[in-house]
């Protein structure tokens, strides 16, 4: 397999958390969400390095835990997720044919087996992909007054997660094309799809949640305790 790299967009504020502190720096078990998320990537033995895109004012901050690892570097992110990912990709000393993992800063509960499954499926097929889980809830489309317009058939519908893994050169070109056309990128897979690339779904776990609301912190603490039982009590969260 070609070299494997990682980037983590972490320049957002996480406004839905209703916290004065940026979401990625909130702590579970004494470690920030960003620390947990980056640490999960670094645990993969073949990972070369990881670039984290943070607010420009945070680039020179001192780092603890996995963020102080020699394989981790920082760059200034942009005003959108796509801009932050593009900035991090530009900072990678990677070849176009190398692979890159893009992981959310607010997904601290990435299990080693799920990361391994993604890397193995993508590298063996040569087709970029992402972790995802099939939707089990009934889906409703609402109007502007929160009234149901229709029920959506959930057959074949998946909930996208991260990491998402693609060729470095192809992802760079897909993000460039999206920016030039004005296409709104919600995740890297959407940019790759718009650029005409095949994208595969690799089944992950519901544990790999994205911390979005304050109530998600306790749920993330629960899953971290299942994934890393050796780390002790995860109940003490700092919000």
One Martini backbone bead per residue (centre of mass of N, CA, C, O) as a GRO file, in nm:
protein
  239
    1UNK     BB    1   0.098   0.034   0.019
    2UNK     BB    2   0.067   0.340   0.027
    3UNK     BB    3   0.095   0.600   0.191
    4UNK     BB    4  -0.027   0.710   0.518
    5UNK     BB    5  -0.251   0.968   0.606
    6UNK     BB    6  -0.365   1.268   0.798
    7UNK     BB    7  -0.665   1.469   0.860
    8UNK     BB    8  -0.791   1.747   1.079
    9UNK     BB    9  -1.071   1.929   1.113
   10UNK     BB   10  -1.041   2.217   1.376
   11UNK     BB   11  -1.185   2.531   1.311
   12UNK     BB   12  -1.433   2.523   1.464
   13UNK     BB   13  -1.691   2.608   1.720
   14UNK     BB   14  -1.953   2.457   1.797
   15UNK     BB   15  -2.241   2.613   1.849
   16UNK     BB   16  -2.440   2.367   1.946
   17UNK     BB   17  -2.302   2.337   2.244
   18UNK     BB   18  -2.322   2.589   2.428
   19UNK     BB   19  -2.013   2.701   2.435
   20UNK     BB   20  -1.722   2.895   2.500
   21UNK     BB   21  -1.582   2.647   2.391
   22UNK     BB   22  -1.441   2.474   2.170
   23UNK     BB   23  -1.533   2.161   2.102
   24UNK     BB   24  -1.244   2.019   2.057
   25UNK     BB   25  -1.163   2.107   2.379
   26UNK     BB   26  -1.332   1.929   2.510
   27UNK     BB   27  -1.368   1.703   2.794
   28UNK     BB   28  -1.269   1.352   2.841
   29UNK     BB   29  -1.092   1.217   3.078
   30UNK     BB   30  -0.878   1.472   3.037
   31UNK     BB   31  -0.952   1.481   2.723
   32UNK     BB   32  -0.982   1.589   2.428
   33UNK     BB   33  -1.146   1.534   2.144
   34UNK     BB   34  -0.897   1.576   1.966
   35UNK     BB   35  -0.710   1.380   2.112
   36UNK     BB   36  -0.877   1.126   2.067
   37UNK     BB   37  -0.894   1.140   1.754
   38UNK     BB   38  -0.589   1.142   1.694
   39UNK     BB   39  -0.510   0.890   1.858
   40UNK     BB   40  -0.664   0.685   1.681
   41UNK     BB   41  -0.483   0.730   1.432
   42UNK     BB   42  -0.194   0.680   1.561
   43UNK     BB   43  -0.252   0.370   1.626
   44UNK     BB   44  -0.188   0.330   1.342
   45UNK     BB   45   0.107   0.189   1.230
   46UNK     BB   46   0.108   0.324   0.914
   47UNK     BB   47   0.114   0.609   1.003
   48UNK     BB   48   0.293   0.890   0.928
   49UNK     BB   49   0.085   1.150   0.950
   50UNK     BB   50  -0.064   1.458   1.102
   51UNK     BB   51  -0.295   1.716   1.012
   52UNK     BB   52  -0.408   2.007   1.188
   53UNK     BB   53  -0.687   2.221   1.159
   54UNK     BB   54  -0.681   2.541   1.298
   55UNK     BB   55  -0.700   2.814   1.435
   56UNK     BB   56  -0.471   3.055   1.393
   57UNK     BB   57  -0.444   3.115   1.712
   58UNK     BB   58  -0.363   2.784   1.768
   59UNK     BB   59  -0.095   2.686   1.631
   60UNK     BB   60   0.113   2.769   1.893
   61UNK     BB   61   0.017   2.582   2.089
   62UNK     BB   62   0.036   2.379   2.331
   63UNK     BB   63   0.087   2.018   2.373
   64UNK     BB   64  -0.101   1.724   2.449
   65UNK     BB   65  -0.058   1.415   2.414
   66UNK     BB   66  -0.116   1.335   2.090
   67UNK     BB   67  -0.051   1.640   2.003
   68UNK     BB   68   0.273   1.587   2.082
   69UNK     BB   69   0.338   1.427   1.854
   70UNK     BB   70   0.573   1.405   1.598
   71UNK     BB   71   0.338   1.343   1.371
   72UNK     BB   72   0.222   1.623   1.456
   73UNK     BB   73   0.061   1.895   1.290
   74UNK     BB   74  -0.004   2.249   1.211
   75UNK     BB   75  -0.273   2.451   1.075
   76UNK     BB   76  -0.453   2.680   0.914
   77UNK     BB   77  -0.768   2.720   0.876
   78UNK     BB   78  -1.085   2.773   0.759
   79UNK     BB   79  -1.430   2.869   0.700
   80UNK     BB   80  -1.434   2.563   0.620
   81UNK     BB   81  -1.400   2.239   0.588
   82UNK     BB   82  -1.278   2.234   0.303
   83UNK     BB   83  -1.057   2.447   0.364
   84UNK     BB   84  -0.917   2.285   0.589
   85UNK     BB   85  -0.850   2.034   0.427
   86UNK     BB   86  -0.685   2.178   0.207
   87UNK     BB   87  -0.469   2.290   0.400
   88UNK     BB   88  -0.373   2.015   0.509
   89UNK     BB   89  -0.294   1.892   0.235
   90UNK     BB   90  -0.078   2.111   0.168
   91UNK     BB   91   0.101   2.017   0.434
   92UNK     BB   92   0.157   1.757   0.299
   93UNK     BB   93   0.424   1.515   0.222
   94UNK     BB   94   0.259   1.405  -0.041
   95UNK     BB   95   0.152   1.192  -0.273
   96UNK     BB   96  -0.097   1.141  -0.496
   97UNK     BB   97  -0.105   0.810  -0.436
   98UNK     BB   98  -0.168   0.850  -0.170
   99UNK     BB   99  -0.319   0.822   0.146
  100UNK     BB  100  -0.613   0.970   0.315
  101UNK     BB  101  -0.733   1.066   0.629
  102UNK     BB  102  -1.053   1.194   0.729
  103UNK     BB  103  -1.120   1.346   1.052
  104UNK     BB  104  -1.310   1.420   1.307
  105UNK     BB  105  -1.269   1.596   1.601
  106UNK     BB  106  -1.580   1.490   1.706
  107UNK     BB  107  -1.462   1.167   1.688
  108UNK     BB  108  -1.351   0.984   1.962
  109UNK     BB  109  -1.494   0.672   1.894
  110UNK     BB  110  -1.267   0.522   1.736
  111UNK     BB  111  -1.220   0.208   1.644
  112UNK     BB  112  -0.971   0.003   1.548
  113UNK     BB  113  -1.145  -0.196   1.370
  114UNK     BB  114  -1.269   0.024   1.186
  115UNK     BB  115  -1.010   0.139   1.071
  116UNK     BB  116  -0.904  -0.124   0.956
  117UNK     BB  117  -1.140  -0.181   0.764
  118UNK     BB  118  -1.110   0.065   0.588
  119UNK     BB  119  -0.816   0.029   0.493
  120UNK     BB  120  -0.850  -0.255   0.373
  121UNK     BB  121  -1.076  -0.198   0.166
  122UNK     BB  122  -0.939   0.032   0.009
  123UNK     BB  123  -0.656  -0.096  -0.055
  124UNK     BB  124  -0.770  -0.360  -0.201
  125UNK     BB  125  -0.953  -0.190  -0.427
  126UNK     BB  126  -0.884   0.133  -0.482
  127UNK     BB  127  -1.142   0.250  -0.332
  128UNK     BB  128  -1.279   0.494  -0.199
  129UNK     BB  129  -1.392   0.576   0.148
  130UNK     BB  130  -1.633   0.511   0.421
  131UNK     BB  131  -1.773   0.534   0.709
  132UNK     BB  132  -2.086   0.357   0.792
  133UNK     BB  133  -2.447   0.347   0.859
  134UNK     BB  134  -2.736   0.212   0.863
  135UNK     BB  135  -3.051   0.306   0.861
  136UNK     BB  136  -3.324   0.261   1.119
  137UNK     BB  137  -3.485   0.497   1.102
  138UNK     BB  138  -3.744   0.689   1.049
  139UNK     BB  139  -3.804   0.912   0.777
  140UNK     BB  140  -3.859   1.272   0.760
  141UNK     BB  141  -4.012   1.526   0.574
  142UNK     BB  142  -4.008   1.874   0.614
  143UNK     BB  143  -4.128   2.169   0.658
  144UNK     BB  144  -4.113   2.504   0.769
  145UNK     BB  145  -4.321   2.388   1.026
  146UNK     BB  146  -4.260   2.091   1.119
  147UNK     BB  147  -4.409   1.923   0.895
  148UNK     BB  148  -4.508   1.651   0.741
  149UNK     BB  149  -4.463   1.544   0.404
  150UNK     BB  150  -4.278   1.273   0.427
  151UNK     BB  151  -4.175   0.942   0.383
  152UNK     BB  152  -3.865   0.785   0.381
  153UNK     BB  153  -3.692   0.557   0.221
  154UNK     BB  154  -3.434   0.362   0.389
  155UNK     BB  155  -3.339   0.207   0.164
  156UNK     BB  156  -2.995   0.250   0.123
  157UNK     BB  157  -2.947   0.423   0.382
  158UNK     BB  158  -2.676   0.621   0.507
  159UNK     BB  159  -2.450   0.713   0.764
  160UNK     BB  160  -2.204   0.929   0.775
  161UNK     BB  161  -1.857   0.916   0.840
  162UNK     BB  162  -1.551   0.888   1.016
  163UNK     BB  163  -1.337   0.811   0.820
  164UNK     BB  164  -1.198   0.925   0.507
  165UNK     BB  165  -1.066   0.757   0.204
  166UNK     BB  166  -0.810   0.891  -0.017
  167UNK     BB  167  -0.656   1.016  -0.263
  168UNK     BB  168  -0.476   1.289  -0.259
  169UNK     BB  169  -0.502   1.400  -0.552
  170UNK     BB  170  -0.811   1.355  -0.584
  171UNK     BB  171  -0.902   1.530  -0.347
  172UNK     BB  172  -0.779   1.793  -0.431
  173UNK     BB  173  -0.932   1.815  -0.705
  174UNK     BB  174  -1.220   1.799  -0.589
  175UNK     BB  175  -1.202   2.054  -0.410
  176UNK     BB  176  -1.131   2.250  -0.633
  177UNK     BB  177  -1.385   2.204  -0.807
  178UNK     BB  178  -1.590   2.286  -0.591
  179UNK     BB  179  -1.492   2.575  -0.551
  180UNK     BB  180  -1.522   2.673  -0.850
  181UNK     BB  181  -1.845   2.586  -0.864
  182UNK     BB  182  -1.990   2.612  -0.563
  183UNK     BB  183  -1.986   2.354  -0.419
  184UNK     BB  184  -2.117   2.202  -0.137
  185UNK     BB  185  -1.923   2.064   0.120
  186UNK     BB  186  -1.994   1.812   0.367
  187UNK     BB  187  -1.790   1.603   0.246
  188UNK     BB  188  -1.553   1.429   0.079
  189UNK     BB  189  -1.743   1.241  -0.076
  190UNK     BB  190  -1.906   1.464  -0.221
  191UNK     BB  191  -1.668   1.563  -0.391
  192UNK     BB  192  -1.604   1.293  -0.530
  193UNK     BB  193  -1.879   1.247  -0.659
  194UNK     BB  194  -1.886   1.517  -0.826
  195UNK     BB  195  -1.608   1.418  -0.979
  196UNK     BB  196  -1.670   1.089  -1.050
  197UNK     BB  197  -1.611   0.908  -0.814
  198UNK     BB  198  -1.579   0.632  -0.650
  199UNK     BB  199  -1.767   0.518  -0.351
  200UNK     BB  200  -1.732   0.347  -0.049
  201UNK     BB  201  -1.893   0.147   0.192
  202UNK     BB  202  -1.806   0.108   0.542
  203UNK     BB  203  -1.888  -0.059   0.808
  204UNK     BB  204  -1.954   0.056   1.119
  205UNK     BB  205  -2.034   0.240   1.419
  206UNK     BB  206  -2.237   0.391   1.657
  207UNK     BB  207  -1.996   0.485   1.839
  208UNK     BB  208  -1.909   0.691   1.597
  209UNK     BB  209  -1.978   0.969   1.704
  210UNK     BB  210  -2.091   1.304   1.680
  211UNK     BB  211  -2.023   1.577   1.856
  212UNK     BB  212  -2.287   1.832   1.901
  213UNK     BB  213  -2.409   1.802   2.180
  214UNK     BB  214  -2.394   1.806   2.515
  215UNK     BB  215  -2.526   1.515   2.548
  216UNK     BB  216  -2.289   1.361   2.389
  217UNK     BB  217  -2.069   1.336   2.608
  218UNK     BB  218  -2.180   1.094   2.772
  219UNK     BB  219  -2.186   0.897   2.535
  220UNK     BB  220  -1.887   0.911   2.469
  221UNK     BB  221  -1.789   0.811   2.744
  222UNK     BB  222  -1.911   0.534   2.721
  223UNK     BB  223  -1.760   0.439   2.460
  224UNK     BB  224  -1.470   0.482   2.564
  225UNK     BB  225  -1.494   0.266   2.787
  226UNK     BB  226  -1.526   0.029   2.582
  227UNK     BB  227  -1.262   0.078   2.410
  228UNK     BB  228  -1.095   0.195   2.693
  229UNK     BB  229  -1.083   0.029   2.983
  230UNK     BB  230  -0.787   0.112   3.086
  231UNK     BB  231  -0.878   0.432   3.142
  232UNK     BB  232  -1.130   0.415   3.302
  233UNK     BB  233  -1.306   0.678   3.403
  234UNK     BB  234  -1.560   0.859   3.187
  235UNK     BB  235  -1.767   1.041   3.353
  236UNK     BB  236  -1.571   1.287   3.365
  237UNK     BB  237  -1.683   1.584   3.243
  238UNK     BB  238  -1.595   1.877   3.047
  239UNK     BB  239  -1.822   2.168   2.961
   0.00000   0.00000   0.00000
